[in-house]
Amino acid sequence: MRKTILTMALLLLVAVTAGAQTAQQVLDKCVKAVSVDAGVSANFTMTSAQYGDAQGTIAIKGKKFHMTSNVSNMWFDGQTLWTYMAKNEEVNISTPTQQQLQSLNPYNFIGLYKQGYQSTMTTSASAFNVHLTSTNAAHKIKEAFLTIDKTSYQPREIKLLQGTKWTTFTVSGLKKTALADSEFRFNSSAYPDAEIIDLR
């Protein structure tokens, strides 16, 4: 009887271990969930001691993104970034670095694990909780915590440590949607009174 119980316990342990996922496997599925060729859109809120608080929507298609918030609107077509500040009625045009993009687009943070970060993971009833720690002293982002839905593999929350300050993005309502490339370029006719400042 004892041998049967021990055998069953071992089989159960093997089954659980075989079904367990690593942090990297979960993040791979998360990247796949938001990397839709046609595009995805979502609502977000940002709480940051460094950048201030914001809320709005974001649309993503590959490396392109369009973010609209109560603070600013941004369009990135894969090369050029347009940033519209409503309070100043001005648009800054720039060619951002990869590090600058990581500070702007919350979905860029999901791929950090491929760029010199160690990952660990715990689970709750409905989510995977991934902790990323930088292995490179030059990295601007030292740590990140990602909360990923267990069913959809969509990110719920992304928390980042830059220097000594934390920034937290909460994501909701993510959905697949067909997005035209023009969605990710600034349309000057929609902002006729804006001053254009080219920083390239």
C-alpha positions as CSV (number, residue, x, y, z in Angstrom):
1,M,0.0,0.0,0.0
2,R,2.8,2.4,1.0
3,K,4.7,1.5,-2.2
4,T,1.5,2.3,-4.3
5,I,1.0,5.6,-2.6
6,L,4.7,6.5,-3.2
7,T,4.5,5.5,-6.9
8,M,1.4,7.6,-7.3
9,A,3.0,10.6,-5.6
10,L,6.1,10.3,-7.9
11,L,3.9,10.1,-11.0
12,L,2.0,13.2,-9.9
13,L,5.2,15.0,-9.3
14,V,6.5,14.1,-12.7
15,A,3.2,15.2,-14.3
16,V,3.3,18.5,-12.5
17,T,7.0,19.1,-13.4
18,A,6.4,18.2,-17.0
19,G,3.5,20.7,-17.2
20,A,5.4,23.5,-15.4
21,Q,6.6,26.4,-17.6
22,T,9.8,28.4,-17.2
23,A,9.7,32.2,-17.1
24,Q,11.2,32.4,-20.5
25,Q,8.5,30.1,-22.0
26,V,5.8,32.3,-20.4
27,L,7.4,35.4,-21.8
28,D,7.7,33.8,-25.2
29,K,4.0,33.3,-25.2
30,C,3.3,36.8,-23.9
31,V,5.4,38.3,-26.8
32,K,3.4,36.1,-29.2
33,A,0.1,37.3,-27.7
34,V,0.9,41.0,-28.4
35,S,3.0,40.6,-31.6
36,V,0.1,40.3,-34.0
37,D,0.8,41.2,-37.7
38,A,-2.4,43.1,-38.2
39,G,-2.0,45.0,-34.8
40,V,-3.3,45.2,-31.3
41,S,-4.7,48.0,-29.1
42,A,-5.2,48.4,-25.4
43,N,-5.9,50.8,-22.6
44,F,-3.2,51.7,-20.1
45,T,-2.5,53.7,-17.0
46,M,1.1,54.8,-16.0
47,T,2.2,55.7,-12.5
48,S,5.7,57.1,-12.4
49,A,7.8,59.2,-9.9
50,Q,10.1,60.1,-12.8
51,Y,7.6,60.8,-15.7
52,G,4.4,61.6,-13.8
53,D,1.1,59.9,-14.2
54,A,-0.8,59.3,-17.4
55,Q,-3.6,57.2,-18.9
56,G,-4.8,56.6,-22.4
57,T,-4.7,54.0,-25.3
58,I,-1.9,52.4,-27.2
59,A,-1.9,50.7,-30.7
60,I,0.9,48.4,-31.8
61,K,1.9,46.8,-35.0
62,G,5.3,45.2,-35.1
63,K,7.8,47.9,-34.0
64,K,5.3,50.6,-34.7
65,F,3.2,52.2,-32.0
66,H,0.7,55.1,-31.5
67,M,0.1,56.2,-27.9
68,T,-2.6,58.7,-26.9
69,S,-2.8,60.0,-23.4
70,N,-3.9,62.9,-21.2
71,V,-0.2,64.1,-21.3
72,S,0.9,63.7,-24.9
73,N,0.3,61.8,-28.2
74,M,3.1,59.8,-29.9
75,W,3.5,58.2,-33.2
76,F,6.4,55.9,-34.1
77,D,6.5,54.3,-37.6
78,G,9.6,52.2,-36.9
79,Q,12.1,54.9,-37.5
80,T,10.7,58.4,-36.8
81,L,9.0,59.5,-33.6
82,W,6.5,62.4,-33.4
83,T,5.6,63.7,-30.0
84,Y,2.7,66.1,-29.6
85,M,2.4,68.1,-26.4
86,A,-1.1,69.7,-26.2
87,K,-0.2,72.3,-23.5
88,N,2.6,73.7,-25.7
89,E,0.9,73.1,-29.1
90,E,4.1,71.7,-30.4
91,V,5.3,68.5,-32.2
92,N,8.9,67.2,-31.6
93,I,10.3,65.0,-34.4
94,S,13.1,62.7,-33.5
95,T,14.9,59.4,-34.3
96,P,14.9,57.6,-31.0
97,T,17.5,55.1,-29.8
98,Q,16.4,51.6,-28.6
99,Q,16.9,52.7,-25.0
100,Q,14.6,55.8,-25.5
101,L,12.0,53.6,-27.1
102,Q,12.0,51.3,-24.0
103,S,11.1,54.3,-21.9
104,L,8.1,55.2,-24.2
105,N,6.4,51.9,-25.2
106,P,5.4,49.6,-22.4
107,Y,5.3,46.6,-24.7
108,N,9.0,46.9,-25.5
109,F,9.6,45.9,-21.9
110,I,8.1,42.5,-22.4
111,G,11.1,41.5,-24.6
112,L,13.7,42.5,-22.1
113,Y,14.4,38.9,-21.1
114,K,16.2,38.5,-24.5
115,Q,18.6,41.3,-23.8
116,G,20.7,40.3,-20.8
117,Y,18.3,39.8,-17.9
118,Q,17.9,36.9,-15.5
119,S,14.4,35.7,-15.0
120,T,12.5,34.0,-12.1
121,M,8.8,33.3,-11.8
122,T,6.1,32.6,-9.2
123,T,2.4,32.0,-9.9
124,S,-0.9,33.0,-8.4
125,A,-4.3,31.6,-9.1
126,S,-4.8,33.6,-12.3
127,A,-1.4,35.0,-13.2
128,F,2.3,34.4,-13.8
129,N,4.5,36.8,-11.9
130,V,7.9,37.2,-13.7
131,H,10.9,39.1,-12.2
132,L,13.7,40.2,-14.5
133,T,17.1,41.4,-13.1
134,S,19.7,43.0,-15.3
135,T,23.0,41.3,-15.8
136,N,24.5,44.3,-17.5
137,A,25.5,47.4,-15.4
138,A,25.0,49.6,-18.5
139,H,21.3,48.8,-18.7
140,K,19.0,51.7,-17.9
141,I,16.3,49.3,-16.6
142,K,17.7,47.4,-13.6
143,E,14.7,45.4,-12.7
144,A,11.2,44.6,-14.1
145,F,8.2,42.8,-12.7
146,L,5.6,41.5,-15.2
147,T,2.2,40.1,-14.3
148,I,0.9,37.9,-17.1
149,D,-2.6,36.4,-17.4
150,K,-2.5,32.6,-17.1
151,T,-5.2,32.1,-19.8
152,S,-4.5,34.7,-22.4
153,Y,-0.8,35.3,-21.7
154,Q,-1.5,39.0,-22.1
155,P,0.3,41.4,-19.8
156,R,-1.7,42.9,-17.0
157,E,1.0,45.0,-15.3
158,I,4.6,46.0,-16.0
159,K,6.7,47.5,-13.3
160,L,10.1,48.9,-14.0
161,L,13.0,50.2,-12.0
162,Q,15.0,53.0,-13.8
163,G,17.8,54.3,-11.5
164,T,16.1,54.4,-8.2
165,K,12.6,55.2,-9.4
166,W,9.7,52.9,-10.3
167,T,7.3,53.2,-13.2
168,T,4.2,51.0,-13.3
169,F,2.0,50.4,-16.4
170,T,-1.4,48.7,-15.9
171,V,-2.8,47.3,-19.2
172,S,-6.5,46.4,-19.9
173,G,-8.8,45.7,-22.8
174,L,-6.1,44.3,-25.2
175,K,-7.6,43.2,-28.5
176,K,-6.5,42.3,-32.0
177,T,-7.4,44.9,-34.5
178,A,-6.4,45.7,-38.1
179,L,-4.3,48.9,-38.2
180,A,-3.2,50.8,-41.2
181,D,0.4,52.0,-41.4
182,S,-0.8,55.6,-41.5
183,E,-2.0,55.1,-37.9
184,F,1.7,55.3,-36.8
185,R,2.6,58.6,-38.6
186,F,1.8,62.1,-37.5
187,N,-0.9,63.8,-39.6
188,S,-0.1,67.5,-39.7
189,S,-3.5,68.4,-41.1
190,A,-5.1,67.3,-37.8
191,Y,-3.0,69.8,-35.8
192,P,-2.8,72.9,-38.1
193,D,-1.7,75.2,-35.2
194,A,1.0,73.0,-33.8
195,E,4.6,74.2,-34.0
196,I,6.9,71.6,-35.6
197,I,10.3,71.2,-34.0
198,D,12.6,68.8,-36.0
199,L,15.3,67.4,-33.6
200,R,16.7,64.8,-36.1
